[in-house]
Amino acid sequence: MERALREILTKAGSRILGSEIGVEIEVPKEESFGDLSTPLAMGLARQLKKAPRKIAEEIIAAIEDRDIFEKIDIAGPGFINFTFTKQFLCGEIQELLSRGEGFLTEDVGKGKRVQIEFVSANPTGPMHLGHGRGAAVGAALSTLLREAGYQVENEFYINDAGRQVRLLGASVFARYQQLSGVDYPFPEDGYKGDYVEDLARELKEKHGDAFADKQFEEVAQEVIDFAYLRMLDVIRKDLEDFGVFFDTWQSERELYAKGEVEQAVGDLRERGYIYEEEGATWFRSTAFGDDKDRVIIKKDGEYTYFAPDIAYHRKKIQKGFDELIDIWGADHHGYIPRMQAVIQALGYPKESLRVLLVQMVALLKGGQPVQMSKRAGEFITLRDVMDDIGADTTKFLFLTRRSDSHLEVDIEVAKAQSSENPVYYVQYAHARINSIFEKAREAGAGDGPWTAFDGRQLNDEEIRIVKKLLQYPMLFRSAALAHEPHRITFYLQELAGMFHPYYHRYKVITEDAELTRARLAVCDAIRIVLRHGLKILGVKAPERM
């Protein structure tokens, strides 16, 4: 529907201008306005120095393929609204049924290489809900972009150097000593929670009392490595059970070991963006709009956290990606300008790096906040929620809003088998349609194919559903270009919200063979769209529920 209109308007606009033009197409806010709309006339007003409504009239006059429209109207200051004929709409559904997912997607990526770095949780404890939301967003975005023709690499950055993993090691060592009967002080700002004691027990099982008469500094590296690698295993297992996988895992330690941090600083120095002042080494990030320059080597000679981040992003660029996407917690918002400054200092456009922010998730039960996790010590873990409501439900709920907006998830609603539970409502629509086809086969009406159905029998409600189905390719395209997978979630909820009431009002399998065939065709098209949308979200499309 949108593709056909875009092609028609591009031709019409080119006839008027004598050159190629870009065409913007929208879904009108009110159904009564039409099926699709364009502000093209208003966009050309300044260039043509004419009133938008006059240009709209010229565009309409230049349209050759008029037979697919029931009507074309000019509204407001110059919007052109289009209403398609039932015959055209049913022809589009037939193509959808014939081509399947190939009809729903569009190659907007053209092979562009994209790396998405997401989750990258410190391996110092279990993943919390914020990490889980970032995992859901990153995985869905990866699938969305792949479906849209991009070459995508998913990467997890392992923060295995620096103070945090050292503090985990110290915390585990203290618990180990206490389990060995030694009165050993626990670090003041150490990691708490049962998982630290579990790690200490594992350490004791592996080494017995071999470390009991040692000080932490004597065995620090061995204990640190043991603790963070075990936590990394836990994180990896949680992600796999969540249905999230990575192509590469980049170690921060490796950047130091291979001299890449030193090389990155040297590269920026050669470009004139490094200077020394007050005993420290600074990156001149203000040259690219940051509010102040940033220290990368402190007075004591130690690198700041910023230094390996520079090396890491330099390495990403050197791998030849066209676009880098970082998915961060919303509390890292202030970090964006300095990283964009790094990208520019290395000779690449600011837009090469795109940062998506993820807000935290508040967990409720019957509308009341859920207590903190005892095992985690300070937060509710992703594993807690997955075990309670399932990975599919968790992922879907995490994707019901923009990633940078606050989200509340109510456990009781998530378990409800009703329209209050959005994932159940969408999955149940798919299962219901499968049930319809089982009954159709039993009645001898479900053999298909449905590409030869006659749409004249379809009523107004069914045509509304058809129009909604034909909006999916347009929605898919915009979601991919905007890097916003939650748009798919919104759409699926709306489509399910149209199907369920229809299911209760009308019989699909009737004594009228032509009507039955037409309704089965619409149901099959709904099933195809639901399945594709759920695939993008990483959520199963169940056959039965």
SULNORTA-V524915 format. One record per helix or strand. SS is the DSSP state (H for helix, E for strand). FROM is the first residue (numbers start at 1). TO is the last residue. If there is no record, write none. Layout:
# SULNORTA-V524915
ss: (SS/SS)
from: (FROM/FROM)
to: (TO/TO)
This chain:
# SULNORTA-V524915
ss: (H/E/H/E/H/H/H/E/E/H/H/E/E/H/E/H/H/H/E/H/H/E/E/H/E/E/H/E/H/H/E/E/E/E/H/H/E/H/H/H/H/H/H/H)
from: (2/26/31/36/40/52/66/69/79/86/101/113/128/129/151/163/194/216/248/252/260/274/280/285/294/303/305/323/330/350/353/361/368/381/382/391/407/411/422/455/460/472/486/513)
to: (17/26/33/38/48/62/68/75/84/99/104/117/128/147/158/179/207/241/251/257/270/277/283/288/297/303/318/329/345/352/358/365/369/381/389/398/410/415/442/457/470/482/505/537)
